[in-house]
């Protein structure tokens, strides 16, 4: 089983190398499809054999000796409750993304699929690694293929978009790298006999406690990197560009997988390592998340380009995830984790759908469409399901996550204010407004544009790739526990441990004993939190 | 007998020096460049074997304390010889392409390399000076080897004038240090370091000389012009082998002659490192000429190396050695691909706009360039990342967190200009008609090998970092003075 995990991760990379030998474009496509399908098929036994009761322990673990002399940096990969679903989501989207690019990519086909496959390995590595340095390496590796995917196969503004995407992400992650190295030395001194360590299991253990000042700094560095990746308002400006310019397959991977690396990082690293800072900054992060929810929704409403609309809806939806994470109770964090999957499915589906219509008409402007439901009935059905899932209709997946998050945030001790929920919930209403309005303008009414009269409905390939997504959208909507069970145990334990950890650290160093500005900063944060609570 | 034993330990330099003499003779009598090339490559391969063997020998003083073997010095030797070997193979095809395949080039490269080895193994200021000058004089001539181009002559003259000036500072520094301590042996200077004014003035002047050779701000002015004007493979040689030798020598000096004083002057290194990284990276962003861009990038990389030196710890020094290796691999690789493109139009094919659409013409070359550039940018999983990671880790461990933050932010600017080359290669349509001919087998082999090594040292740094850390195990170098 352990070796199976490695195979699943590296099979796509191997496929990318095999592609070099492929002679025809058809062969390239078939190899890519085969490799991603095999990777997905092999990952299913992992999920089936996952020990739900022990979800807090990394399973299918592979651990090597130190990679660097004198530093306890090891290649550790495993799946646990936090990563399993996202890992599966990534393998699941592999073949779908390959199929979606089947005919729409005509130039440099080999390069395109090679990049997709490398990206797949990178993303799987991000979710599977349990060592921070290894995580960081995979985190950065994913940038390279995405840079080329947007830059070579993107739209007209692709070059600016891809450079912006690359540099933005890199600034955050490099600052995180500094904090990460500092953390490694600090942890080494504290619990690993003075040897630098970035083993997640050690760092997240209750035995390892970090002082308040260090926590604050490191939290800020980590949170910045992940906030840019998510992206959390006001770090979201790269996202609409990247999404709009990226080819369909790129947008799907970006939305479904890569944005999750940010939220995943917040849960996996910030929460257990920096419990006090997480608590202290929770209201701030929550506030930014809520601003993002509303801002994203409002901006989405006025978009003329369907793809841009979906991109801004991502900002809004990921706001929910961040709000859930920083509500810091089991319900909300569980909601956040399932919402990551949900967003991947529904927004991924929306990008696929937008791509399909773009392939036919080479435009994404809402005003160019209208009345498509009559011309393309099958398309209309899929589009409707994806739209409603994104809106959060009960019975579909989006509802589950949003409900858990909003409910959890309402009861959150840390956020300590129902205003987060109230403002957050308006995002759900706004989502219905912009999504359904967009759907009406594109699909209903008379066919105003002659070019739309003879559009072909979805072909077998397009239906094949959308159906699995739809199945999971409905499945999660009806039986969420089939999926939430995987993370439940770990989330409960993680929150419990970090609460105890933060209490014991607080006891050791009270805020007024902090030196100068740091103490003040803490006071202000606490005061702010309590004020919001009073109101 | 002792001197013979010492000569065995000094084999790499001796082999290359002999080969240099043979090459000069062959040139005088037959002008047969094929023989010259074979002798050069053959001697370098032998020397490399000897140098790699030397890596595993214990550290020792040879030639009555004038030179040292093992550890840092052995690593410097191996790296310099390897870099030279790569450069010689690349140079042959490139220089033939631009019609400047003179025998002198090989002679000069071989003698220059001897100088670099002497420099990288020196444990006495006199040997340091000897190595530095042997190396520099060869480089002055090499920079101007394309003598019918104005830029080439400008490069050589500029390099020579400024270089001699720096040498003056360097010599004066040696004189003052001798005056303050009464010795030129590095280890003894370290023992007698009394931190008096003369001593520190000597250290300062000595460092100015070094800073010039490794081109850090504010002693970097010559670099862009020289790197641009020199033939590209020679630029690669100057940027990698020469810098490696100078930095290795600098480590030996810092470690031995100024050992306990890290606290007092590491702030000087910090300031210079910051200036170098920031200026190198920001100015590189606006360069349109790829060679000039790589010149500024090499300034910036010298800044990262200084970060490791500023840490002044065992971890810092071994990180610097790792960085030098990574830097040598990826920089020779990058210059190699640039040289490959360049030779199709004489030496007039260096503007980044001209690279538009080249990515699809000889795909392998472009992919290799991509790998080297990403590695230079410090993106995993390439060797450049591990190098950066280690120097910054050393700095953070030494409580230089601010320096590390400035460094990583400066490297973001770096990423921008490396990516820009890739933008032109892959994302823009070519405007210029150019037919790329396939590079020769040795040429492609060397570039491929460099790329594979770049990836290998980016994924499995363990063995090498083990070796390098081993050099600095226990206390830093110390030796009893001669009777």
Interface residues (C-beta under 8 A of the other chain):
Chain A: X65 X66 X67 X68 X69 X70 X71 X108 X133 X136 X137 X140 X141 X143 X144 X147 X148 X151 X152 X158 X159 X162 X163 X166 X167 X170 X171 X174 X175 X177 X178 X181 X182 X184 X185 X196
Chain B: X315 X318 X360 X374 X379 X380 X381 X385 X386 X389 X390 X392 X393 X396 X397 X401 X404 X405 X408 X409 X411 X412 X415 X416 X419 X420 X422 X423 X426 X427 X428 X460 X461 X462 X465 X466 X467 X468 X469 X470
